[in-house]
Amino acid sequence: MVTTSECIKKTDEQLVVLTLKNQEYYLCLMKRYEDKLFNYISKISNISKEEAEDILQEVFIKVYQNLNDYDSNSKFSSWIYRIAHNATISAFRKKDVRPQSVPWDNEELINIMKSTSNIEKDIIQQSTYKQILNIIDSLPFKYKEVLILKFVENKDYREISDILHKPMGTIATLINRAKKSLNQELDKEGIKI
């Protein structure tokens, strides 16, 4: 029986190696990524909690089935997020639905807003907050997604590049354009951050 303390002490890469020898260690990886991936799937999509849980279950099945294909030269977190990204996009295609708005928390929004402005404010008024959420949700998916990966999931450019399978220069451009687009929309609405 694998203990929680064993799981905590191991890196993702060590857990992958152990899982290939003893499948009980896979539970450690699942517990480590369950909330993170659920939140990521929820943020980039407009699906119910149950649908997000279904996608997450599919992700964990795919990860387990393809664990032998994991390349230890790349970060495990990038690899598993890539699988979650693909499963979410696949679910969109099956439903033929564009991802839309989902609940955000204040800290996530503040991280995005601080990155788009030189002036940091401690409090965002509730009505302004709702307007900003609507603006973020109305951005093109490619912009919304990179904002979430960078400022909510705290992924670096290399990880985002690995997750989205795009060159780092493209990622930098997308983030820059997303922040510009967000600022333009904020200006149109007369919102100053």
C-alpha positions as a Markdown table, in Angstrom:
| # | Residue | x | y | z |
|---|---|---|---|---|
| 1 | Met | 0.0 | 0.0 | 0.0 |
| 2 | Val | 1.4 | 3.4 | -1.1 |
| 3 | Thr | 1.3 | 6.0 | 1.7 |
| 4 | Thr | 0.6 | 9.7 | 1.2 |
| 5 | Ser | 4.0 | 10.6 | 2.6 |
| 6 | Glu | 5.6 | 8.5 | -0.1 |
| 7 | Cys | 3.7 | 10.3 | -2.7 |
| 8 | Ile | 4.6 | 13.8 | -1.4 |
| 9 | Lys | 8.3 | 13.0 | -1.3 |
| 10 | Lys | 8.5 | 11.9 | -5.0 |
| 11 | Thr | 8.8 | 14.0 | -8.1 |
| 12 | Asp | 6.3 | 13.4 | -10.9 |
| 13 | Glu | 9.0 | 11.7 | -12.9 |
| 14 | Gln | 9.9 | 9.4 | -10.0 |
| 15 | Leu | 6.2 | 8.5 | -9.7 |
| 16 | Val | 5.9 | 7.7 | -13.4 |
| 17 | Val | 8.8 | 5.2 | -13.0 |
| 18 | Leu | 7.3 | 3.7 | -9.9 |
| 19 | Thr | 3.9 | 3.5 | -11.5 |
| 20 | Leu | 5.3 | 1.5 | -14.4 |
| 21 | Lys | 6.5 | -1.1 | -11.8 |
| 22 | Asn | 3.6 | -0.8 | -9.4 |
| 23 | Gln | 0.2 | 0.6 | -10.6 |
| 24 | Glu | -0.7 | 1.7 | -7.0 |
| 25 | Tyr | 1.6 | 4.7 | -7.5 |
| 26 | Tyr | -0.6 | 6.0 | -10.2 |
| 27 | Leu | -3.0 | 7.1 | -7.5 |
| 28 | Cys | -0.3 | 9.6 | -6.3 |
| 29 | Leu | -0.2 | 11.2 | -9.7 |
| 30 | Met | -4.0 | 11.3 | -9.9 |
| 31 | Lys | -4.3 | 13.0 | -6.5 |
| 32 | Arg | -1.6 | 15.5 | -7.4 |
| 33 | Tyr | -3.2 | 16.6 | -10.6 |
| 34 | Glu | -6.9 | 16.0 | -10.0 |
| 35 | Asp | -7.9 | 19.5 | -8.8 |
| 36 | Lys | -5.4 | 21.3 | -11.0 |
| 37 | Leu | -6.7 | 19.6 | -14.2 |
| 38 | Phe | -10.3 | 19.9 | -13.2 |
| 39 | Asn | -9.9 | 23.6 | -12.7 |
| 40 | Tyr | -8.0 | 24.0 | -16.0 |
| 41 | Ile | -10.7 | 22.0 | -17.9 |
| 42 | Ser | -13.4 | 24.1 | -16.3 |
| 43 | Lys | -11.7 | 27.4 | -17.0 |
| 44 | Ile | -11.2 | 26.8 | -20.8 |
| 45 | Ser | -14.7 | 25.4 | -21.3 |
| 46 | Asn | -18.4 | 26.0 | -20.7 |
| 47 | Ile | -19.4 | 22.6 | -19.5 |
| 48 | Ser | -21.1 | 21.3 | -16.4 |
| 49 | Lys | -19.2 | 19.9 | -13.4 |
| 50 | Glu | -20.2 | 16.4 | -14.4 |
| 51 | Glu | -18.9 | 16.9 | -18.0 |
| 52 | Ala | -15.7 | 18.3 | -16.7 |
| 53 | Glu | -15.4 | 15.3 | -14.4 |
| 54 | Asp | -16.0 | 13.0 | -17.4 |
| 55 | Ile | -13.2 | 14.7 | -19.3 |
| 56 | Leu | -10.9 | 14.5 | -16.3 |
| 57 | Gln | -11.6 | 10.7 | -16.0 |
| 58 | Glu | -10.8 | 10.3 | -19.7 |
| 59 | Val | -7.6 | 12.2 | -19.2 |
| 60 | Phe | -6.5 | 10.0 | -16.4 |
| 61 | Ile | -7.3 | 6.9 | -18.5 |
| 62 | Lys | -5.3 | 8.2 | -21.4 |
| 63 | Val | -2.4 | 9.2 | -19.2 |
| 64 | Tyr | -2.3 | 5.7 | -17.7 |
| 65 | Gln | -2.6 | 4.0 | -21.1 |
| 66 | Asn | 0.2 | 6.1 | -22.5 |
| 67 | Leu | 2.5 | 6.3 | -19.5 |
| 68 | Asn | 5.1 | 4.2 | -21.4 |
| 69 | Asp | 5.2 | 6.9 | -24.1 |
| 70 | Tyr | 6.0 | 9.7 | -21.6 |
| 71 | Asp | 9.4 | 11.3 | -22.5 |
| 72 | Ser | 11.2 | 12.0 | -19.3 |
| 73 | Asn | 13.2 | 14.7 | -21.0 |
| 74 | Ser | 10.1 | 16.9 | -20.8 |
| 75 | Lys | 8.1 | 18.0 | -17.7 |
| 76 | Phe | 5.4 | 15.6 | -16.7 |
| 77 | Ser | 3.1 | 18.5 | -15.9 |
| 78 | Ser | 3.4 | 19.8 | -19.5 |
| 79 | Trp | 2.6 | 16.3 | -20.8 |
| 80 | Ile | -0.5 | 15.7 | -18.7 |
| 81 | Tyr | -1.8 | 19.3 | -19.4 |
| 82 | Arg | -1.3 | 18.6 | -23.1 |
| 83 | Ile | -3.5 | 15.5 | -22.7 |
| 84 | Ala | -6.1 | 17.5 | -20.8 |
| 85 | His | -6.0 | 20.2 | -23.5 |
| 86 | Asn | -6.5 | 17.7 | -26.2 |
| 87 | Ala | -9.3 | 15.9 | -24.4 |
| 88 | Thr | -11.1 | 19.2 | -23.8 |
| 89 | Ile | -10.8 | 20.3 | -27.4 |
| 90 | Ser | -12.0 | 16.9 | -28.5 |
| 91 | Ala | -15.1 | 17.2 | -26.3 |
| 92 | Phe | -15.8 | 20.7 | -27.9 |
| 93 | Arg | -15.6 | 19.1 | -31.3 |
| 94 | Lys | -18.0 | 16.3 | -30.3 |
| 95 | Lys | -20.5 | 18.7 | -28.9 |
| 96 | Asp | -19.7 | 21.3 | -31.6 |
| 97 | Val | -19.8 | 24.0 | -28.9 |
| 98 | Arg | -17.4 | 26.9 | -28.4 |
| 99 | Pro | -16.0 | 27.2 | -24.9 |
| 100 | Gln | -17.6 | 30.1 | -23.0 |
| 101 | Ser | -17.7 | 31.5 | -19.5 |
| 102 | Val | -16.9 | 29.7 | -16.2 |
| 103 | Pro | -16.5 | 30.9 | -12.6 |
| 104 | Trp | -13.3 | 32.6 | -11.8 |
| 105 | Asp | -11.9 | 33.5 | -8.4 |
| 106 | Asn | -10.7 | 37.0 | -7.5 |
| 107 | Glu | -7.0 | 36.0 | -7.2 |
| 108 | Glu | -6.9 | 34.5 | -10.7 |
| 109 | Leu | -8.5 | 37.7 | -12.2 |
| 110 | Ile | -6.1 | 39.9 | -10.2 |
| 111 | Asn | -3.1 | 37.9 | -11.5 |
| 112 | Ile | -4.2 | 38.5 | -15.1 |
| 113 | Met | -5.0 | 42.1 | -14.5 |
| 114 | Lys | -1.7 | 42.9 | -12.8 |
| 115 | Ser | 0.1 | 41.4 | -15.8 |
| 116 | Thr | -1.7 | 43.8 | -18.1 |
| 117 | Ser | -1.2 | 47.0 | -16.3 |
| 118 | Asn | 1.6 | 48.9 | -14.6 |
| 119 | Ile | -0.8 | 50.1 | -11.8 |
| 120 | Glu | -1.7 | 47.4 | -9.3 |
| 121 | Lys | -4.9 | 48.0 | -7.3 |
| 122 | Asp | -5.7 | 46.0 | -4.2 |
| 123 | Ile | -9.5 | 45.8 | -4.8 |
| 124 | Ile | -11.6 | 45.5 | -7.9 |
| 125 | Gln | -15.2 | 46.6 | -7.4 |
| 126 | Gln | -17.7 | 43.8 | -7.9 |
| 127 | Ser | -19.5 | 45.3 | -10.9 |
| 128 | Thr | -16.1 | 46.0 | -12.6 |
| 129 | Tyr | -15.0 | 42.5 | -11.7 |
| 130 | Lys | -18.1 | 41.0 | -13.5 |
| 131 | Gln | -17.4 | 43.2 | -16.6 |
| 132 | Ile | -13.8 | 42.0 | -16.7 |
| 133 | Leu | -14.8 | 38.4 | -16.5 |
| 134 | Asn | -17.2 | 38.9 | -19.3 |
| 135 | Ile | -14.5 | 40.5 | -21.4 |
| 136 | Ile | -12.0 | 37.7 | -20.7 |
| 137 | Asp | -14.7 | 35.1 | -21.6 |
| 138 | Ser | -15.5 | 36.9 | -24.8 |
| 139 | Leu | -11.8 | 36.9 | -26.0 |
| 140 | Pro | -11.0 | 34.4 | -28.8 |
| 141 | Phe | -10.3 | 31.0 | -27.3 |
| 142 | Lys | -6.6 | 31.1 | -28.2 |
| 143 | Tyr | -6.2 | 34.2 | -26.1 |
| 144 | Lys | -8.3 | 33.1 | -23.2 |
| 145 | Glu | -6.4 | 29.8 | -23.1 |
| 146 | Val | -2.9 | 31.3 | -23.0 |
| 147 | Leu | -4.1 | 33.8 | -20.3 |
| 148 | Ile | -5.3 | 30.9 | -18.2 |
| 149 | Leu | -2.2 | 28.8 | -18.7 |
| 150 | Lys | 0.1 | 31.7 | -17.9 |
| 151 | Phe | -1.6 | 33.6 | -15.2 |
| 152 | Val | -4.0 | 31.1 | -13.6 |
| 153 | Glu | -2.0 | 27.9 | -14.0 |
| 154 | Asn | 1.3 | 29.7 | -13.6 |
| 155 | Lys | 2.9 | 27.9 | -16.5 |
| 156 | Asp | 6.1 | 29.2 | -18.0 |
| 157 | Tyr | 6.5 | 29.8 | -21.8 |
| 158 | Arg | 8.2 | 26.5 | -22.3 |
| 159 | Glu | 5.4 | 24.6 | -20.6 |
| 160 | Ile | 2.7 | 26.4 | -22.5 |
| 161 | Ser | 4.7 | 25.7 | -25.7 |
| 162 | Asp | 4.7 | 22.0 | -24.8 |
| 163 | Ile | 1.1 | 21.9 | -23.8 |
| 164 | Leu | -0.2 | 23.7 | -27.0 |
| 165 | His | 2.5 | 22.3 | -29.3 |
| 166 | Lys | 3.4 | 25.7 | -30.5 |
| 167 | Pro | 6.8 | 27.4 | -30.7 |
| 168 | Met | 7.8 | 29.6 | -27.7 |
| 169 | Gly | 7.9 | 32.6 | -29.9 |
| 170 | Thr | 4.3 | 32.0 | -30.9 |
| 171 | Ile | 3.3 | 31.6 | -27.3 |
| 172 | Ala | 5.0 | 34.9 | -26.4 |
| 173 | Thr | 3.1 | 36.6 | -29.3 |
| 174 | Leu | -0.2 | 35.0 | -28.3 |
| 175 | Ile | 0.2 | 36.2 | -24.7 |
| 176 | Asn | 1.2 | 39.7 | -25.8 |
| 177 | Arg | -1.8 | 39.9 | -28.2 |
| 178 | Ala | -4.1 | 38.5 | -25.5 |
| 179 | Lys | -3.0 | 41.1 | -23.0 |
| 180 | Lys | -3.4 | 43.8 | -25.7 |
| 181 | Ser | -6.8 | 42.6 | -26.7 |
| 182 | Leu | -7.9 | 42.5 | -23.1 |
| 183 | Asn | -6.6 | 46.1 | -22.5 |
| 184 | Gln | -8.4 | 47.3 | -25.7 |
| 185 | Glu | -11.7 | 45.8 | -24.5 |
| 186 | Leu | -11.2 | 47.2 | -21.1 |
| 187 | Asp | -10.6 | 50.7 | -22.6 |
| 188 | Lys | -13.8 | 50.3 | -24.7 |
| 189 | Glu | -15.7 | 49.6 | -21.6 |
| 190 | Gly | -14.0 | 52.5 | -19.8 |
| 191 | Ile | -12.5 | 50.2 | -17.2 |
| 192 | Lys | -9.2 | 51.4 | -15.7 |
| 193 | Ile | -7.0 | 48.9 | -13.8 |
